[in-house]
Amino acid sequence: MRSEKLPGAQVWPPVLACGAWLKNTACLLQGDQVLWSPLHGDLGDPQSCLDLAASLDALLACAEVTPQAIAHDLHPDFYSSQLAVTLAEKLNVPAVAVQHHHAHIAALMAEHGLDGPVLGLALDGVGLGSDGAAWGGELLWVASDAWRRLGYLLPLPLPGGDVAAREPWRLAAAALHLLGRDDEILRRLGPLVGEQSANTVAQMLARNLNCPPSSGAGRWFDAAAGILGISVRQQFEAEAAIALERLAAEYLATHAEPAIDGLWHLRADGVLDLLPLLTRLFELADSARSAEGAALFHLTLAAALADWIEHQSTTLPVLLGGGCFANRLLSARLTQRLSARGLPVFSAQAVSCGDAGLALGQAWVAAHWRDPQRQPALPLKESQACA
């Protein structure tokens, strides 16, 4: 186990956090320190589940007093959530469920010693939202004891559910559907995946059968990679996004930056709509200009996100959390734009920006848990206040 000292003068009561489903780590927040378990891996592996249980026992043995709460992800079916509830009942303390993207931003607040309020931009593949939907492209207002969802990326339908995250061609089909171009799905994708598969997905989208919507930023990367022909099926997590970033960086090293004007739209309801960008990516794909398309995607996304944040008319610190910020090109371009507008920007340094750092955010939220009337294992409610 490793220990890190947190900034600031805050002395935290012991709080145990069980971490995420993917890249699971647990932690104990105590005093001015956070004590981390080893990285267990994904909890779909039984051995990772056994390792997590053992790590929680080891962390409990390091607690100076009984933890005031056991924090976990909002998703009730995760092994980490179920283990947290069982452990909380055993210790007679609350089990505090923390929404995934709230925890990403809270982890940064803990790392940088910020009490809030802040604006948090959380970009990743997926996390259960407080409305029961799949989130992953979220603009949040976060304070020490409250939070609010200000906006989100336009949700993409996922034909086949989770399988769509492994097969970017399905996201390319979803893009065509949202653009009202369903008649192109078979022609464009049939040669790549077979006419039967392409036709099945087209019918699923047309009838909205097993096509749950997701605001996940990771799915927008997959859609871009699928449209540009960079990835049809992924062999490992984020393979398409990594290939897209690499191609974009190579293009920008030797070419002028493509024009990005008019490729996004900020809706009145807080939704960031990037459909015009997808239209342009199809045009570039048809012209065999995939590398330019990869660069255009990154530059447009960074500019659109900066515009989205600035639209809040805020001087609050901006925190960038979630696994998509492992993308150096996106992170650098977005930080540059926000800093140029005079906004203080914070990103992960000592703690992982992805799910491996999520436990710290869970613990930080639970450490600020104040309502003694709140029943255990209920999610922290969204605040309606916004500064």
Buried (B, 14 or more C-beta within 10 A) or exposed (E): EEEBEBEEEEEBBBBBBBBBBBBBBBBBBBBBBBBBBBEBBBBEEEEBBEBBBEBBEBBBEBBEEEBBBBBBBBBEEBBBBBBBBEBBEEBEBBBBBBBBBBBBBBBBBBBBEBEBBBBBBBBBBBBBBBEEBBBBBBBBBBBBBBBBBBBBBBBBBBBBEEEBBBBBBBBBBBBBBBBEBBEBBBEBBBEBBEEEBBBBBBEBBEEEEBBBBBBBBBBBBBBBBBBBBBBBBBEEBBBBBBBBBBBBBEBBEEEEEBEBEEBBBBEEEBBBBBBBBBBBBBEBBEEEBBBBBBBBBBBBBBBBBBBBBBBBEBEBBBBBBBBBBBBEBBBEBBBEBBEEEEBBBBBBEEBBBBBBBBBBBBBBBBBBBEEEEEEBBEBBEBBEEEE
